[in-house]
Amino acid sequence: MDFEDLEPRKGKPAPPKDLSGWSVADLEAYIAALEAEIGRARQSIAAKQAQKAAADLFFRKS
């Protein structure tokens, strides 16, 4: 885990990129990179959900 992940996000998100001058190959590569990042984010969400579920079971009051 990076220390940057622990810090709150500041500022506004970056504006959308101007894709009008990009070639089809560039756009396809950009989409592939975005899909890879989405997959990475989904894995992180799944890991956090599993960790929370384990903690909930451990600290469950009987």
C-alpha positions as CSV (number, residue, x, y, z in Angstrom):
1,M,0.0,0.0,0.0
2,D,1.3,3.4,-0.9
3,F,1.1,6.2,1.6
4,E,-0.7,8.2,-1.0
5,D,-3.6,5.8,-0.7
6,L,-4.0,6.8,3.0
7,E,-4.2,10.6,2.3
8,P,-7.5,12.2,1.4
9,R,-7.9,13.2,-2.2
10,K,-7.5,16.9,-2.8
11,G,-8.9,19.1,-5.5
12,K,-11.1,18.4,-8.4
13,P,-10.6,15.4,-10.7
14,A,-8.7,16.0,-13.9
15,P,-10.7,17.2,-16.8
16,P,-11.5,14.6,-19.5
17,K,-8.8,14.2,-22.2
18,D,-9.4,15.6,-25.7
19,L,-9.5,12.4,-27.7
20,S,-10.4,14.1,-31.0
21,G,-6.8,13.9,-32.3
22,W,-6.1,10.4,-31.3
23,S,-5.8,7.5,-33.8
24,V,-7.9,4.4,-33.5
25,A,-4.9,2.4,-32.3
26,D,-4.2,5.0,-29.6
27,L,-7.8,5.0,-28.5
28,E,-7.8,1.2,-28.3
29,A,-4.6,1.2,-26.2
30,Y,-6.1,3.9,-24.0
31,I,-9.2,1.8,-23.5
32,A,-7.1,-1.3,-22.7
33,A,-5.2,0.7,-20.1
34,L,-8.4,2.0,-18.5
35,E,-9.9,-1.5,-18.4
36,A,-6.7,-2.8,-16.7
37,E,-7.0,0.0,-14.1
38,I,-10.7,-0.8,-13.6
39,G,-9.7,-4.5,-13.0
40,R,-7.1,-3.4,-10.5
41,A,-9.7,-1.2,-8.6
42,R,-12.2,-4.1,-8.6
43,Q,-9.5,-6.4,-7.1
44,S,-8.8,-3.8,-4.4
45,I,-12.5,-3.5,-3.6
46,A,-12.9,-7.3,-3.3
47,A,-9.9,-7.5,-1.0
48,K,-11.2,-4.7,1.2
49,Q,-14.7,-6.4,1.3
50,A,-13.1,-9.7,2.3
51,Q,-11.0,-8.1,5.0
52,K,-14.1,-6.3,6.4
53,A,-16.1,-9.5,6.3
54,A,-13.3,-11.3,8.2
55,A,-13.2,-8.5,10.8
56,D,-16.9,-8.6,11.2
57,L,-16.9,-12.3,11.9
58,F,-14.0,-12.0,14.3
59,F,-15.6,-9.1,16.3
60,R,-19.2,-10.4,16.1
61,K,-20.9,-10.3,19.4
62,S,-22.4,-13.6,20.5
